[in-house]
Amino acid sequence: QAQLEESGGALVQAGGSLRLSCAASGFTFEKYGMGWFRQVSGKEREFVAAISWSGTKTHYADSVKGRFTISRDDAERSVYLQMNSLKPEDTAVYLCAQDPYPYAISLATTRSEYDNWGQGTQVTVSS
């Protein structure tokens, strides 16, 4: 059974950094693109970043471009989100997700394109 487990969320001051991790199991990780989303209670789940199965293509939401970096380590079966220059508006539950199509040509950037999700990890940025 395909599973994703996020970790690394914490309370951090504005301007600080965090690195989130997402450990995958139950599927051939290196074949699939991965994404990070975030959600605030009562609001829609928001796309943050995506990385291709090869790791050669990435895409970011405008709100995090230049501050966040997505990466992957196939040997560790993990995808990461390095978050720098954090702002209070980055406060949310961060979730990783698996693209359902192996060796996908294009990056998935919308919630409906993903079908396997982790439970999320809370990031809180204080002002």
N, C-alpha and C positions, 0 to 999 in steps of 0.2 A: 504494500500500500504506500503510495507516494505521500511523503510528509515533509513539511517545512517547519523549522523552529528558529525563531528570531531570538536574539539576545543583544545586550549592550546598552539598552535604554537606561536613562538615569536623569537626575535633576542636575542641570548645569546652568551657570550664569551666562547671560548674554555675552557674545563674543567668544565663548568657549568652543570646544570641539568634542565630538563623540564619534566612535566607530561602531556601527551596528553590524552584526553578523547574522547570517541565515544559513543554517545547516540543513542539507537536503538528504533524504533517504528514500529508498523504495523505487527509484527510477534511475535511468542512466543519465546522470546530471550533465555530462559534457555535450549531450545532444540538444539541450534546450536553452533558449533564451530565458532570462530572468528579469523581474522587475521589482521595484520598491514603490509602494504607495503609502499614503498617510491619511488618517481619518480623525477628525474632531467630532466628539459626540454631538449628534443632531445635524451634522453636515455630510455632504457627499464624500465618498472616498476619492482622494485626489492623487493623480499620477505624480511621481517624484522623479524616477529614473529607470532606465532599462538598459540591458546589455545583451548583445547577441550571444548565440551558442559558442561562437568562436572567440568571443571577447574582443573582437576588432571593431565593433560598432557600439556606440553608446548614444543615449539621448536623454536630455534633462528637461524638466519643467523650467520655464523662464524664471520662476520664483527662487530656484535653487542653483541655477547655472552660475558657474564660477566659484561656488561655495561648497558644493557637494560633489563627491566622486564615487561612481559605482565601479566595482571590480569583481573579479571572480577567480577562484583557485580550484581548478577541476580535481587536483589531487586531494584537496581537503573537502571536495563536494560542497563548497560554500560560496556564497555571494556576500559582498560587503558594501556598506555605504559609509564613506568617510564624510563627516559633516563638520565643516569649519565655519567660523564667523556666525555662530548660531544666533538667531533672533527669537524674541518671545513668540512671534507668529509661526515659528517652526514647531511649537508645542503640539503634539498629536501622538496617537498610536501609529507606529510604523509597522507595515506588513510587507512581507516579501511574497512573491507569486511566481508561478511557473507558467511559461508559454506552453500551451497544449501541443504545439506542432514541432516535431523534431527538425533540426536544421532549417528553421524558418529563415526566409530571405530578408524579410523586413522586420523591424522591431515592433513589438506590441506596446502601445502606449495608452490604451483605454482599459477600464475595469472589465468590460465585457469580453475582452480578448483573452483573459486569464481564467483558468478553471481550477487551480489548486493554490490554496492560500495558507499561510501560517496564521498563528493566533495573534501575533503582534507583540510589540514591545513599546512601553511608554517612554516618550521623550518629553521632558518638561524643561523649558528655558525660562529662567527668571530674569526680570529686568533689573 
